[in-house]
């Protein structure tokens, strides 16, 4: 179930949002992370590779502990911890909404 | 919404559901009934009987739906289009809603698109680019203004500041206009050159990577309420019912407050009242209600399904949702669902097991009661005359 979820997000990033070098990493049995490059910088931050963790909204419980684990695990495969992780929430109609999760406080961007 | 005029839209979306009516199929209508004229009653009755006896009920087209890895998919291009146009079912996985991915890729390759073929996603993209330009100009302007205040500005930069301030003004106005009517953007695209016909053939061979994904509730509605889909591997309506329920709860014995049943009851309730119901995940709610459908107007209502005997949301979450929904100018509807008791439920489910027609599920669902409450933030000082 989870790997097809990652597959769905990968297709969405590649063909809908036109990202490049989208790769699925099987981090552990229950965690799949996706790395990729957006066509333009998403905001003024200097981030080359973005990291994404897919989730369904049918089991929407998520703990801070779990998010901490993501940062740790991705640091292990990536070398250093990512500045931020985008969570991809997949709905049962295929809608995917993305939200950034930062480790700690960041300066908000001007709207 | 700027893209096509209303007459065209009415033509494309003339059918609110994917079913064929006798009147449409044979091009016949019942005569007008005048309450004060008994002869018109008789004539009405004769025609009514005639139509019911001599014209067999037309068969509606059946669509093929595939069940793969927990997703209901429609892959046939014609079915995708029809399910979208007749009742707005499903979502193109590579599009915002209407499956326009192929069209968009072709447009991107073509570069110059005729105004009428601009997909809604492209309009959004253009608007975002304009917004980006506005933001970068504004950042420059603010930097210069800061220098001005600190008194370290050069004569050259003063000129620059004046020019920038004008650009930002213009962009700000434009943003406000194009936010409402998209006409300015569409016009800009219309001056295209003729395209190379040789290349055009190439584009037509582009593989369709997109499929239409149906929500569980949509799939069940198309099967149970309209009976217009066929799912290989899931023969009966009750099998589909069980499959959908297990997506939320693996427990073999289905509970009366299963999330699928509760969601479906609400979905069916609003569909049968004539609303076009779509997923509301973008606003953190369960459903959105459209008067006719997404191409005509924005959704008017955001529906949050409240599960029975369970406090799912606290007041912080409610306040957050209400604020989001308020700012997008929609009305927040809380929908409370009452379920049958576990004993009643068990009894009705066992009847469904025995029944092949799928009608017993109707009896089961009738035990659920739906009531709505509008939730609105009220600021006393703001609402005064």
Interface residues (C-beta under 8 A of the other chain):
Chain A: X1 X4 X8 X11 X12 X15 X16 X57 X58 X89 X91 X92 X93 X94 X95 X97 X110
Chain B: X69 X70 X71 X90 X91 X92 X93 X94 X95 X101 X135 X139 X209 X210 X213 X214 X215 X216 X218 X247 X248 X259 X278 X279 X281 X282
